[in-house]
Amino acid sequence: MKHKLELIYFKMRALAEAPRLLMHYTELDYDYIMSWDYYDKDWSEAKPLVPFRQLPMLVVDKKHEICQSISILTFIENITGTNITDPILNAKANAVMLSAQELFLPLNPTINFAVGDRFKKKREDMIPFLTSRFEDLDRALKDNDAKFFIDDTPHACDFTVFHHLDLSKLLDLTLLNKFPRLEKFLQDIMSIQTVKSYLDARPKLVDVSIEPKLIIDGVAHPTGVKKT
Ligand SMILES: N[C@@H](CCC(=O)N[C@@H](CS)C(=O)NCC(=O)O)C(=O)O
């Protein structure tokens, strides 16, 4: 059954990214809608209307509101048949996904919003944590001996890892140098044609640490929850 899918979010490269990557990989049609266009309200007024008062949210068939990025990913896997049915492998995939998701804070807000000395301080503070988590992810890939974290096709956990590793390059381009297996993983994801097309077309995130902006349809918009 084909569903109508509307992904509601903001001007940020953060938690909507893995769901978008998975939807492009599985070639699912969806509309990406800014919260102010969906609700026709500022975020402060829209927030109380969202079931868990944060975004992203996936609206299915104009009726079902699915919050929490991981629930959105799980739903997409289930409707596209890319879910992992083996309970052990499914649990292992979840461990990878949740371990990557823990990188959200402080990585994503720092890249999308922090500037100047605040950016530098946050970068310095988080590098030990990022490095240690990268070691774990690197080991998980090596131990697994497959192209991706579970097998030779990417799943939600792979796109979650991809998003955070990819974002870390905007924090410090050299961070992943010590992890050639993770770099290879990034290349393998980026070389999937449907994913590559999305990555090439998505809004570019520029002026990180100075005045972060997304280039949407050729226009630079400050990152954030406000209509510009
Ligand atoms: N655990 C949630 C976190 C969602 C979240 O932190 N959303 C942020 C943007 S990335 C948000 O809605 N910020 C606006 C607010 O909290 O008012 C998920 O994975 O979806």
The ligand as an SDF file (V2000), in Angstrom:
LIG
                    3D

 20 19  0  0  0  0  0  0  0  0999 V2000
   14.6770   12.3620   20.2860 N   0  0  0  0  0  0  0  0  0  0  0  0
   14.1090   13.2400   19.2930 C   0  0  0  0  0  0  0  0  0  0  0  0
   14.7930   14.5990   19.3910 C   0  0  0  0  0  0  0  0  0  0  0  0
   14.1510   15.6350   18.5170 C   0  0  0  0  0  0  0  0  0  0  0  0
   14.8220   16.9890   18.6240 C   0  0  0  0  0  0  0  0  0  0  0  0
   15.7220   17.2160   19.4620 O   0  0  0  0  0  0  0  0  0  0  0  0
   14.3460   17.9210   17.7890 N   0  0  0  0  0  0  0  0  0  0  0  0
   14.8560   19.2770   17.7950 C   0  0  0  0  0  0  0  0  0  0  0  0
   15.4910   19.6250   16.4440 C   0  0  0  0  0  0  0  0  0  0  0  0
   16.7770   18.5010   16.0280 S   0  0  0  0  0  0  0  0  0  0  0  0
   13.6880   20.2270   18.0150 C   0  0  0  0  0  0  0  0  0  0  0  0
   12.5470   19.9070   17.7660 O   0  0  0  0  0  0  0  0  0  0  0  0
   14.0040   21.4370   18.4950 N   0  0  0  0  0  0  0  0  0  0  0  0
   13.0340   22.4660   18.7450 C   0  0  0  0  0  0  0  0  0  0  0  0
   12.4810   22.4070   20.1440 C   0  0  0  0  0  0  0  0  0  0  0  0
   12.8630   21.5430   20.9410 O   0  0  0  0  0  0  0  0  0  0  0  0
   11.6420   23.2450   20.4550 O   0  0  0  0  0  0  0  0  0  0  0  0
   14.2610   12.6100   17.8980 C   0  0  0  0  0  0  0  0  0  0  0  0
   15.1240   11.7620   17.7030 O   0  0  0  0  0  0  0  0  0  0  0  0
   13.4830   12.9470   16.9820 O   0  0  0  0  0  0  0  0  0  0  0  0
  1  2  1  0
  2  3  1  0
  2 18  1  0
  3  4  1  0
  4  5  1  0
  5  6  2  0
  5  7  1  0
  7  8  1  0
  8  9  1  0
  8 11  1  0
  9 10  1  0
 11 12  2  0
 11 13  1  0
 13 14  1  0
 14 15  1  0
 15 16  2  0
 15 17  1  0
 18 19  2  0
 18 20  1  0
M  END
$$$$
